[in-house]
Amino acid sequence: MSSSLRTAFPRFILQGVSASVTTHRSTPVNAARRAFTSITSAARPTLPSIQPQFTGRRFAGGGAAPQKDGFPIIPLVAIFVGGSGLFYLLVKQREGNIPERLRSKERDMSTENDRKLIASGPRTKPAFDPNDVTVIFVLGGPGAGKGTQCANIVRGYGFAHYSAGDLLRMEQARPDSEFGELIKTCIREGKIVPMEVTVALLENAMRDEIKKTGTKRFLIDGFPRQMDQALKFEQDVCPSKLVLFFDTTEDVMLKRLLRRAETSGREDDNIESIRKRFRTFVEASMPVVEYYEKLGKVVKVNSSNSVDEVYEEVKKGLDERLKLKN
């Protein structure tokens, strides 16, 4: 290799690297490019023209063996060092464009509410003793009257009432919630939120209620909506004592929901979402009702009647099955 080619080879690499970095002058990358070019220019030696020299040793054909010149290591080392520095600055610049909460997941989960939402792994027993805590699941299609009757039961029997849907909407509205967008999408499309989120929210609410008021009777409204939720809750939180099932026709539920939509402001109170919620309940939640019926835990109430008539039927079921004092 001639001396001119050896000298031109690293210069060619440098020019290619320098030309490939195209960014604004004000960025750290542009500054790195200028520093990189300065380093490599200073490190590249100017080699004198070298004429071929021969040693005393000769080839078998009679010619002299050419002497090997030293490989130009310094320019290549400079290229490697400068390129590494440039890559580092590119990475740092990109990190600056990543949202803080994505770069620091642990920091994002530092609030108490978020830490509670992290699953602690499989449990060997429920969080609450069913002999000490009473849980009643309240099921029925959207608009079946669950919320209205739960309010009556709270007044008459001293239960704490938690709506799974309301807890999810509260979590969705919490500014630092990592589940907000997921919950919003599920509610809008009439889908079921992942059970880990719902179960954790319910357990936290029950713990807070017991701590604040000492109440150990809980109505859980609109839950479980499918079998995996039921099994997960009873395994990790507390086995249920009873399932109140409010049964009515789809026409009755639709009329009630459209009337509620006039004042509720809820995102899912529209015809499209209501139809999806009907289908979801039939496909996912009715198997839950059927499962608990086989266990003899279901009190079925015809909720097409008036509010007072429905409540009388509810009281009869509670008094007979749980011997509760109102």
ChimeraX attribute file (.defattr): number of C-alpha atoms within 10 A of each C-alpha:
attribute: neighborCount
match mode: 1-to-1
recipient: residues
	/A:1	7
	/A:2	11
	/A:3	14
	/A:4	12
	/A:5	10
	/A:6	13
	/A:7	16
	/A:8	11
	/A:9	14
	/A:10	20
	/A:11	18
	/A:12	11
	/A:13	14
	/A:14	21
	/A:15	11
	/A:16	11
	/A:17	15
	/A:18	16
	/A:19	10
	/A:20	10
	/A:21	13
	/A:22	10
	/A:23	12
	/A:24	10
	/A:25	11
	/A:26	8
	/A:27	12
	/A:28	15
	/A:29	23
	/A:30	18
	/A:31	15
	/A:32	20
	/A:33	23
	/A:34	12
	/A:35	15
	/A:36	22
	/A:37	18
	/A:38	12
	/A:39	16
	/A:40	22
	/A:41	15
	/A:42	10
	/A:43	15
	/A:44	19
	/A:45	12
	/A:46	7
	/A:47	11
	/A:48	8
	/A:49	9
	/A:50	10
	/A:51	8
	/A:52	10
	/A:53	10
	/A:54	13
	/A:55	9
	/A:56	7
	/A:57	11
	/A:58	12
	/A:59	9
	/A:60	8
	/A:61	6
	/A:62	8
	/A:63	10
	/A:64	14
	/A:65	14
	/A:66	14
	/A:67	10
	/A:68	10
	/A:69	11
	/A:70	6
	/A:71	8
	/A:72	15
	/A:73	10
	/A:74	14
	/A:75	22
	/A:76	19
	/A:77	14
	/A:78	21
	/A:79	23
	/A:80	13
	/A:81	14
	/A:82	20
	/A:83	18
	/A:84	13
	/A:85	16
	/A:86	21
	/A:87	13
	/A:88	13
	/A:89	18
	/A:90	15
	/A:91	11
	/A:92	13
	/A:93	14
	/A:94	9
	/A:95	12
	/A:96	10
	/A:97	8
	/A:98	10
	/A:99	9
	/A:100	12
	/A:101	13
	/A:102	10
	/A:103	12
	/A:104	10
	/A:105	10
	/A:106	11
	/A:107	11
	/A:108	16
	/A:109	18
	/A:110	10
	/A:111	12
	/A:112	8
	/A:113	15
	/A:114	14
	/A:115	13
	/A:116	14
	/A:117	20
	/A:118	12
	/A:119	11
	/A:120	8
	/A:121	7
	/A:122	9
	/A:123	10
	/A:124	8
	/A:125	12
	/A:126	15
	/A:127	16
	/A:128	18
	/A:129	12
	/A:130	16
	/A:131	9
	/A:132	9
	/A:133	17
	/A:134	20
	/A:135	21
	/A:136	22
	/A:137	19
	/A:138	25
	/A:139	27
	/A:140	26
	/A:141	24
	/A:142	19
	/A:143	25
	/A:144	24
	/A:145	21
	/A:146	21
	/A:147	16
	/A:148	12
	/A:149	19
	/A:150	22
	/A:151	14
	/A:152	17
	/A:153	20
	/A:154	16
	/A:155	12
	/A:156	12
	/A:157	14
	/A:158	15
	/A:159	21
	/A:160	22
	/A:161	19
	/A:162	20
	/A:163	18
	/A:164	19
	/A:165	16
	/A:166	12
	/A:167	15
	/A:168	21
	/A:169	16
	/A:170	13
	/A:171	22
	/A:172	18
	/A:173	15
	/A:174	13
	/A:175	8
	/A:176	15
	/A:177	17
	/A:178	16
	/A:179	18
	/A:180	17
	/A:181	13
	/A:182	12
	/A:183	23
	/A:184	19
	/A:185	13
	/A:186	14
	/A:187	20
	/A:188	18
	/A:189	15
	/A:190	20
	/A:191	16
	/A:192	17
	/A:193	18
	/A:194	14
	/A:195	17
	/A:196	15
	/A:197	16
	/A:198	22
	/A:199	23
	/A:200	18
	/A:201	19
	/A:202	20
	/A:203	19
	/A:204	14
	/A:205	15
	/A:206	23
	/A:207	15
	/A:208	13
	/A:209	16
	/A:210	14
	/A:211	11
	/A:212	9
	/A:213	9
	/A:214	10
	/A:215	17
	/A:216	19
	/A:217	20
	/A:218	20
	/A:219	24
	/A:220	24
	/A:221	22
	/A:222	21
	/A:223	25
	/A:224	25
	/A:225	25
	/A:226	19
	/A:227	16
	/A:228	13
	/A:229	18
	/A:230	20
	/A:231	14
	/A:232	18
	/A:233	24
	/A:234	18
	/A:235	16
	/A:236	19
	/A:237	23
	/A:238	21
	/A:239	22
	/A:240	20
	/A:241	16
	/A:242	23
	/A:243	24
	/A:244	23
	/A:245	22
	/A:246	22
	/A:247	18
	/A:248	18
	/A:249	13
	/A:250	15
	/A:251	9
	/A:252	13
	/A:253	22
	/A:254	21
	/A:255	12
	/A:256	15
	/A:257	20
	/A:258	16
	/A:259	13
	/A:260	14
	/A:261	16
	/A:262	11
	/A:263	9
	/A:264	12
	/A:265	10
	/A:266	13
	/A:267	11
	/A:268	20
	/A:269	20
	/A:270	16
	/A:271	13
	/A:272	12
	/A:273	17
	/A:274	21
	/A:275	14
	/A:276	15
	/A:277	21
	/A:278	18
	/A:279	15
	/A:280	18
	/A:281	22
	/A:282	13
	/A:283	13
	/A:284	15
	/A:285	22
	/A:286	18
	/A:287	15
	/A:288	22
	/A:289	23
	/A:290	12
	/A:291	15
	/A:292	16
	/A:293	15
	/A:294	9
	/A:295	9
	/A:296	11
	/A:297	17
	/A:298	23
	/A:299	20
	/A:300	18
	/A:301	19
	/A:302	16
	/A:303	25
	/A:304	16
	/A:305	11
	/A:306	9
	/A:307	13
	/A:308	11
	/A:309	12
	/A:310	17
	/A:311	19
	/A:312	11
	/A:313	15
	/A:314	23
	/A:315	17
	/A:316	12
	/A:317	18
	/A:318	19
	/A:319	12
	/A:320	9
	/A:321	14
	/A:322	11
	/A:323	10
	/A:324	10
	/A:325	9
	/A:326	12
